[in-house]
C-alpha cells in the first residue's frame, strides 16, 4: 500500500484479474477498485465513486482547481513494475467541478472543445437505444422526477467504466429493482450531503444510513402520482 494522506480516497488500477467482493462482478484486468479491510476489493459502483469523472495527471493547475471545486475526489494509482512503486495516474472528480476548473484554466473556446471531446467519449461508450429505453423506464416509474434527470440516470447506469460489465448488463433488464437502485444512487449523490459525508472520512455504510430517510423522501415524491 503506498503512503498517502489519510484524508484521501484512493482508487487502484489492478494489474491482474479482479472480482468485486460486494457485488461479485468479474471486473477483469485493469479494473478500477478501492480496497477495504483485509484487502477486500470493491468496484467503483459499490464504492459509490462511479459518478466521478477521470482527470489524467499532467496539468497541475487544472488538477488543483478541479480538486478544490469537487466535494468528493479520489486519487488514482497504478503499480509500476519497473519502478516497484505506485504511481499517480490522475484524479476522479465531480463532472461539474472539472467543467468549472476548465473554464477557469482555459479560454472559452478551449473549454468548450474539451467539453465536447469528453461528451463524445462518454456517448461512444453507450448504446443509444438501450439508454433511451432505460431513461423511459425511469420516467415511467418516477414521473415526478425533475426534467431530463432520467437521461442523467440512464447514462450513469450504462457507463462502462474499467470493466464494469455487470452493471451495464443488469441495466438492460429494465427491471423495477434495477431502475430503483439507479435512481436511488442518483438521489443519494445529487439530492443529499452523501458525498460530503464520504469526503469527511465517514464510511459509506454509515453515510448511507445518515441520508437514508432523505433519499426515501425524495424517491416517494418523484414516484407520487
Number of C-alpha atoms within 10 A of each C-alpha: 9 8 6 10 7 8 10 14 20 18 27 24 19 19 15 10 11 22 18 23 16 13 13 13 17 17 23 18 15 16 24 26 26 23 18 11 6 6 10 13 21 24 30 20 20 16 19 17 23 20 20 21 18 19 21 14 14 10 11 9 13 22 21 12 17 26 22 15 18 22 18 22 26 23 20 24 20 18 18 12 9 6 8 8 13 17 14 16 19 19 24 27 25 24 16 14 21 25 18 16 22 22 18 15 15 13 11 12 10 13 18 15 12 16 16 12 12 13 11 11 11 14 13 11 13 18 12 13 9 18 23 15 15 26 22 17 18 25 21 13 17 21 17 16 19 10 9 10 15 25 17 13 22 25 22 24 29 24 21 17 20 17 18 22 16 15 20 18 12 15 20 15 13 18 12 12 12 18 24 16 12 20 25 19 19 21 19 22 16 11 14 17 17 26 22 15 19 21 18 14 13 14 12 16 10 13 19 18 12 15 17 15 11 16 22 14 11 18 18 13 13 17 16 12 9
